[in-house]
């Protein structure tokens, strides 16, 4: 199996960036950053708040010297949510909570809802990838729809590939555990909770 230079499942934390889960008071700033960095993002602060309260920690600011310089936000999809993404019937601007895994559910897939990372802040991606190797999250494939050429380039660098679907330009990162010759799903290394 040939892996990309920076396969997401093989990244290790550089500890250059604090990428711990967002605190409530950081949500509005994270939503503003997403809207400023990604013109396609049309998410209201109230929607971010709803998603934040519904699912396990899924919004991760990239803090450099205590200041937010980027971040990533996920939608933890349940099986119905994944089907809606593949069929291009998912409303990313106002997600139906019934299509998201709740706080105590393992996700069927991890959808990259928004990602803004330039320069040193991009090291936060590795920190979050390490968090996503815990428990049921370790076998949930990532999906994303890049809004910019830089976003597509970044996805390619960490092992994403375009995938056939009704949604235009949908990309997938298939977890190593889900590939032929990957880790066994019952592997003790995959035990434990989700990102915290």
RAURTA-V710985 format. One record per helix or strand of 2 or more residues. SS is the DSSP state (H for helix, E for strand). FROM is the first residue (numbers start at 1). LEN is the number of residues. If there is no record, write none. Layout:
[[SS FROM LEN] [SS FROM LEN]]
//
This chain:
[[H 8 3] [H 24 14] [H 45 10] [E 59 6] [E 67 11] [H 79 8] [H 97 3] [E 109 9] [H 119 13] [H 135 5] [E 141 4] [H 149 9] [E 161 2] [E 171 3] [H 176 3] [H 188 3]]
//
